Amino acid sequence: MIKFFRKIRQNLIQENRLSKYLIYALGEIVLVVIGILIALALNNANLNRIQADNELNYLKGLRFEFQVSKSKLTELIAVNQKNLDGAKEILRYMHDEQQEITEQRLSELFLNTFSNDISFNSNNSLLNEMINSGSLKTISSVELRKQLTTWISTLEDIKRQETELGVQRERVLDLSRGDDFSIQTILDQTGVSQALEIPGPTSFHSNLGILDSRRFENNVLIFILTSEATKTNHYDPLMEDLNTILELLDLELGR
């Protein structure tokens, strides 16, 4: 093809047809420019396709991660609520003299309320990878990018609250490490000793006396306040953010 155009150009020069040669040369330049523009358009289309494929893969991966995180948070909210309800029940027995509590029930409440540590471990492997590599800009939705960026900082705030809740839980448990309280009684009354084949005690020690402890009452009250704050001010808003992100992901995937 190049030889063909070169031959035409040489014939025009040899025939001294300058005007036609200039027109031909201009046409040749136009053809070259058109060729370059077509090549650029094809290249841009290919790049856009690759970027769209990458975005789709990121969106699918993020939706999977946040769906798993939602399941974890739902379970954690239930555990925190169970702890909160248990602490309130203990408090009711302390304040209402007409309600009598058995040793077994106190042991069950103590074990179920204060044995579970609270920690939200969300799935953020892909999100962290995208942020660290700068791939977050691949997401075309500005609102989704904003929510994803905010999500990481929100988790840091959640960790601080969970740490405070853990401190209050440990303060309640510290009372069970003294001479006036028997962990063995709790394990025996709840069947844990039998399940773990822990040798039984030579004598029985009742833990009901702890319900008369002002220090125990204060620690349980602070635990209740912290658990309630964790639920109302942190977990519930976090669930709303999580649902918003999932809705935005579904919206982008449904385009």
N, C-alpha and C positions, 0 to 999 in steps of 0.2 A: 504493500500500500504506500509506504514512504517513497519507494522507487518510482511508483506511478506518478505521485504528485511532483516529485523532483523532475521527472521527464517533461511534464507539462510546463513547469516553470522554466526549464532550459529552452524549450521550443519557443515560448513567448519572448524570452530575452533575445534569442537568435533572430526572430522575426521582427525585432525592434518594436514590439507592440507594448510600449511602456504603460499606457493607461490600463490596458487589460491585465497586464502583469500586476499592477498595484491593486486592482480590484481582486484578482485572484489571491494575492498575498494577504490582503485583508480578510478574505473569506477563509483562508487557511488558518489565520490567527483565531478567527471566530470559532472555527471547528475545534481547534486545540483548547480554547477556553471552555467551550461546551463539554468537551471530553473531561477536562479537569473538574468542572462543576458536577458532572454526572458521577465521577469517581468519588468526589467528596460527599455527595448525597448518599451514595451507596455505603460509604464508610460510616457516615453519621447514622444511617439507618441500622447498620450492623451494631454500632456502639450502643444505640438506643435499645436495640433488642437485647443485647447482653445485660445492659443496666436493668431493663425491665425483668429479665429472668432472675438476676441477682436480688432485686427487690422482692419478687415473688417468693423466692426461697427464704429470704430474711423474714418476711411477713408470716410465712407458714411456721418457721422455727420459733419465732417470738410468740405466736399464738399457742403453740404447744407448751412452751415454757410457762406462760402466764396461766394457762389452764391448770397445769400441775401446781403452780403457786396458789391458785385459788382453792384447790382441794386441800392443800396444806393449811392455808389460813382458815378455811371453814372448820377444819378439825381443831385447830388451835383455839379458835374462838369458843368452841364447845368445851374444850378442856378448861379454859380460863373461867367460863361461866360455871362449870361444875365446881371448881375451886372456890369461886365466889359464893355460890349457894351453900357449900359445905361450911365455910367460915361463918356465914350468917346464921346457919342452924346452930352451930356451936354457941354463938353469941345469944341466941334465943334461950337456950338451956341455961345460960349463965344469968339471964335477967328474969326469967319466968320461973319462980319457985314451984309453981303448980305442975310444971312439966318435968317429969323425972326421966333421966337418961340412964341407960344401962352401960355397963363397962364395955360390952361388945359394940354398942352403937357409937360410943365415944371413940373407941379404937378405930372403927371403920371411918368415921368422919376425919379423924386425925390423919390416917394413912391416905385416904382418897383426896383430902384437901391440900396437904402440904408435901406430898411425895412427888408431885409432877412439876418439873421445871418447865418454864415457858420460854420458847425461843422459836421465832419464825425464820426458817431457812428457805428463802425463795430461790427459785431456779433462775439464775441470771447469767449463766455461762455465755450464751450467745449475745445477750445485750452488752455485757462487759467487753466481749471481744469486738463488737461493733463500735463501741465508744473508744476503746484503746486504739483501734486501727483506723478510726475516722470514717468508718463505713455507715455511721448513723445518717450521714447526709444522703445516702442512697434512698432513704425513706422519703417519698415525695410529699406526704402529708405533714404540713408544718405543725398542726395540732398534735399529731401522734408523736412527732419528734420531741415536742415540748413535754408531753406526758411521760415519755420514756426517760428523758433527762431528769425530770422531777422525781421520778420513781426511786432512783438511786439515793438521792438526798433524803427522801422520806424514810427509806429503810434505815439510814443512820440514826434518825430520830427514834425510830421504833426500837433499835438496839439499846439506846440509852434508857428508854422506859422499861424495857425488859430487864435490864441490869438492876434498876431500882426495885422492881418487883421481886427479883431474886434476892436482893438484900433483905427486904421485909420478910420474905419467906424464911430465910436463914435465921432471922431474929426470933421467929416463932419456934423454929426447930431447936434453937440454942437452949430453950427452956426444957427440952426433952433430954438434954445431956447431963442434967444435974442429978443429985441423989434422990430428989423427991419425985422423980418421974421414971417409969419403967418402959423402955422400948420393947422389952421382952413381952410384957403384957399385951401391947398392941399387936405384936407378931403372933402371939398365941391366940388372941381373940379373933383375929382376922384370918386365921388358917395359914399364914405365911410360914410359921415355924414348922408346921407339919409338911408343907410343900417343899421346903428347903431342908427338911430333916435336921432342924436345929434342936439340940437337946433342951428339954423343958427345965424350968427353974425348980429349986427345992421349996420355994415359998411364993405365995401370990402377993403381988403389990398392986393396989388399986390406984388408978390415975384420976379418979373423979375429983380429987382434991384440987386439981389444977384449975377447976372451974371457979374456985374462990380466989384465984390469984389476980390481983389488980394488974400486975405486970403482964400476965398472959392476956388479959382482956385488952390492954392498951395495944399490944403487939398485933392481936387479931384485928382490932379496929383499923389500925394503920394498913394492915394487909388488905382488908376489905376496900379501903379508900384507894389504895394503889391499884388493886385489881379492877375496880370500877373505872378508874381513870384510864387504865390500859385499854379497856373495852371501848369506852365512850369516846375518848379523845384520840385514840391511836388505831385500834383494830377496825372499828366501824368506818372511819374515814379512809383507812387503807383499803378496805374492801370496796368502797365506792370508787376509789382511784383505779383499782384493779379491774372492776367491771367496765369503767370508762375506756380503759386501754383495750380490753377485749372487744368492746363495741366498735372502737376505731379500727382495730385490726380486721374484724369481720367486714366492716364497711369498705376498707381498702381491698380486701380479697374478693369482695363481691362486685368490684368495678367492672 
